[in-house]
Amino acid sequence: MDIKQLEFFLEMCKTDSFTRAAKNLFITTPGLVKSMEKLEDEMGARLFVRTRSGTYMTAAGYELQRYAKNFLNQFQYIKRQVHQADSKRQHTVDICMTWGLMSLFPGDFFSRFIVENRDITLKVISHTLDECVDSLVNYRSPIGLLVGDVKHPMLDIVFRREAPLHAIFSEKHPLAYKESLTIQDLHGEKVVVNTSDTVASARLSDRLREGGITPQIIVDGADWSQTLEIVRNADFISFCVAPRSEGFKGTIIRPVSDLNMSIIFNVVILRDIPLSDAERRFIDYVISRITNVRK
């Protein structure tokens, strides 16, 4: 059954005539008859009886008439709601992102997009990696900015960037004079590990312990500002990718030659779901900022 069939049926109810109803509907009489016969087959009951004296509705026809108008009204309401949602989506970008991700971006990352795209409403929420994946596959967020190794059959990675981990410490730290470090250089130092990527942070902690170094503090990825505070003012060493904002002032970033660890950043979308123009503009913006980041 389709909507057109119900519209044709209700016109038949008003006219009690295939000929008059077909004329009002601007279709042929045989076409209307065929449509009503198909509707009867789908309903499993006769809806009209044609005699020499005219066309009459059956009891089943009257019963269908009771519901058909409300059904069509509900359909039109649903159609309007869907249209409004689609129209709203053309101007809204919903993003899920992993905790602590802002430490990888320039300080004006979101504000610049908002200023340059005033016709778009940007909504951003932070979760763990698993929660972000759940939000994506359940259609709550069409775009994910995720740190970690993302593997899910319903998701497509449209951009991936891998960046090596470096040590970060205060400009006043005793190791500040060294241009490159080894894990051995970190022996006896106070270490804080930030869990922006839980898998990577666990691997980092294991790698440090293998080298005889036990992190004193492990903090959530959302607490990067606290990590920077104790790095600057309490002689702690932490780990990060190359800095992306002025928030790193007062610190030094150095490679650790034998650490061999990276952070993976992904732009992720739900597979086979078309993106709106606003969503495509945001993805293009993210890729542009990541690949042409200001040092």
KALINCOR-V659996 format. One record per residue. RES is the residue in three letters. PHI is phi in whole degrees, 0 to 359 (NA if undefined). OMEGA is omega as a letter, one per 30 degrees, with the letter a starting at -180 (NA if undefined). BURIAL is 1 if it has 9 or more other C-alpha atoms within 8 Angstrom, else 0. Layout:
# KALINCOR-V659996
RES:PHI:OMEGA:BURIAL  RES:PHI:OMEGA:BURIAL
This chain:
# KALINCOR-V659996
MET:NA:l:0  ASP:236:a:0  ILE:297:l:0  LYS:301:l:0  GLN:300:l:1  LEU:292:l:1  GLU:297:l:1  PHE:297:a:1  PHE:299:a:1  LEU:294:l:1  GLU:293:l:1  MET:298:l:1  CYS:299:a:1  LYS:284:a:0  THR:257:a:1  ASP:54:a:1  SER:208:l:1  PHE:296:a:1  THR:294:a:0  ARG:294:l:0  ALA:296:l:1  ALA:298:l:1  LYS:297:a:1  ASN:294:a:0  LEU:269:a:0  PHE:60:l:0  ILE:229:l:1  THR:280:l:0  THR:298:l:1  PRO:301:l:0  GLY:295:l:0  LEU:291:l:1  VAL:301:a:1  LYS:297:a:0  SER:296:a:1  MET:290:l:1  GLU:295:l:0  LYS:294:l:0  LEU:296:l:1  GLU:298:l:1  ASP:299:a:0  GLU:289:l:0  MET:282:a:0  GLY:74:a:0  ALA:202:l:0  ARG:286:a:1  LEU:256:a:1  PHE:225:l:1  VAL:238:l:1  ARG:260:l:0  THR:232:l:0  ARG:296:a:0  SER:270:l:0  GLY:152:l:0  THR:247:a:1  TYR:231:l:0  MET:281:l:1  THR:273:l:1  ALA:300:l:0  ALA:295:l:1  GLY:297:l:1  TYR:296:l:1  GLU:294:l:0  LEU:296:l:0  GLN:300:a:1  ARG:301:a:0  TYR:257:a:0  ALA:299:a:1  LYS:295:l:1  ASN:297:l:0  PHE:299:l:0  LEU:295:l:1  ASN:297:l:0  GLN:295:l:0  PHE:299:l:0  GLN:296:l:0  TYR:295:l:0  ILE:299:l:0  LYS:299:l:0  ARG:296:a:0  GLN:296:l:0  VAL:296:l:0  HIS:298:l:0  GLN:295:l:0  ALA:296:l:0  ASP:294:l:0  SER:297:l:0  LYS:296:a:0  ARG:296:l:1  GLN:296:a:1  HIS:236:a:1  THR:228:l:1  VAL:236:l:1  ASP:262:a:1  ILE:241:l:1  CYS:249:a:1  MET:216:a:1  THR:284:l:1  TRP:306:l:1  GLY:81:a:1  LEU:294:a:1  MET:300:l:0  SER:293:l:1  LEU:270:a:1  PHE:255:l:1  PRO:300:a:1  GLY:300:a:1  ASP:258:a:0  PHE:304:a:1  PHE:280:a:0  SER:297:l:0  ARG:294:l:0  PHE:297:a:1  ILE:297:a:1  VAL:294:a:0  GLU:278:a:0  ASN:226:a:0  ARG:292:l:0  ASP:277:a:0  ILE:246:l:1  THR:265:a:1  LEU:258:l:1  LYS:239:a:0  VAL:231:l:0  ILE:223:a:0  SER:255:l:1  HIS:218:l:1  THR:289:l:1  LEU:301:a:1  ASP:298:l:0  GLU:292:l:0  CYS:295:l:1  VAL:300:l:1  ASP:297:l:0  SER:295:l:1  LEU:291:a:1  VAL:287:l:1  ASN:256:l:0  TYR:67:l:0  ARG:276:l:0  SER:223:a:1  PRO:280:a:1  ILE:227:l:1  GLY:237:l:1  LEU:253:a:1  LEU:236:l:1  VAL:260:l:1  GLY:134:a:1  ASP:272:a:0  VAL:260:l:0  LYS:221:l:0  HIS:205:a:0  PRO:296:a:0  MET:267:a:0  LEU:245:l:1  ASP:244:l:1  ILE:266:a:1  VAL:268:l:0  PHE:206:l:0  ARG:221:l:1  ARG:224:l:0  GLU:251:a:0  ALA:232:a:1  PRO:291:l:1  LEU:281:l:1  HIS:239:l:1  ALA:279:l:1  ILE:231:a:1  PHE:205:a:1  SER:292:l:1  GLU:299:a:1  LYS:264:a:0  HIS:292:a:0  PRO:303:a:0  LEU:272:a:0  ALA:297:a:1  TYR:284:a:0  LYS:275:a:0  GLU:279:l:0  SER:212:a:0  LEU:239:l:1  THR:236:l:1  ILE:300:l:1  GLN:301:l:0  ASP:296:a:0  LEU:271:l:0  HIS:300:l:0  GLY:84:l:0  GLU:269:l:0  LYS:277:a:1  VAL:235:l:1  VAL:239:l:1  VAL:250:l:1  ASN:256:a:1  THR:261:l:1  SER:300:l:1  ASP:241:a:1  THR:299:l:0  VAL:293:a:0  ALA:296:a:1  SER:293:l:1  ALA:294:l:0  ARG:296:l:0  LEU:296:l:1  SER:299:l:1  ASP:297:a:0  ARG:295:l:1  LEU:294:a:1  ARG:297:l:1  GLU:301:l:0  GLY:270:l:0  GLY:85:a:0  ILE:241:l:1  THR:249:l:0  PRO:299:l:1  GLN:281:a:0  ILE:225:l:0  ILE:235:a:1  VAL:240:l:1  ASP:294:a:1  GLY:301:a:1  ALA:288:a:0  ASP:262:a:1  TRP:299:l:1  SER:297:l:0  GLN:291:l:0  THR:301:l:1  LEU:297:a:1  GLU:298:a:1  ILE:284:l:1  VAL:293:a:1  ARG:290:a:1  ASN:244:a:0  ALA:231:l:0  ASP:61:l:1  PHE:274:l:1  ILE:247:l:1  SER:229:a:1  PHE:221:a:1  CYS:201:l:1  VAL:275:a:1  ALA:306:a:1  PRO:297:a:1  ARG:237:a:1  SER:209:l:1  GLU:290:l:0  GLY:298:a:0  PHE:270:l:0  LYS:302:l:0  GLY:88:l:0  THR:236:l:1  ILE:236:l:1  ILE:250:a:1  ARG:227:l:1  PRO:290:l:1  VAL:247:a:1  SER:300:a:1  ASP:252:l:0  LEU:280:l:1  ASN:52:l:0  MET:228:a:0  SER:225:l:1  ILE:251:a:1  ILE:253:l:1  PHE:252:a:1  ASN:231:l:1  VAL:256:a:1  VAL:237:l:1  ILE:230:l:1  LEU:281:a:1  ARG:297:l:0  ASP:69:l:0  ILE:255:a:0  PRO:299:l:0  LEU:272:l:0  SER:283:l:0  ASP:300:a:0  ALA:297:a:1  GLU:293:l:1  ARG:295:l:1  ARG:298:l:0  PHE:293:l:1  ILE:298:l:1  ASP:300:l:0  TYR:296:a:1  VAL:300:a:0  ILE:298:l:1  SER:297:a:1  ARG:291:a:1  ILE:289:a:0  THR:276:l:0  ASN:234:a:0  VAL:295:l:1  ARG:278:a:0  LYS:284:NA:0
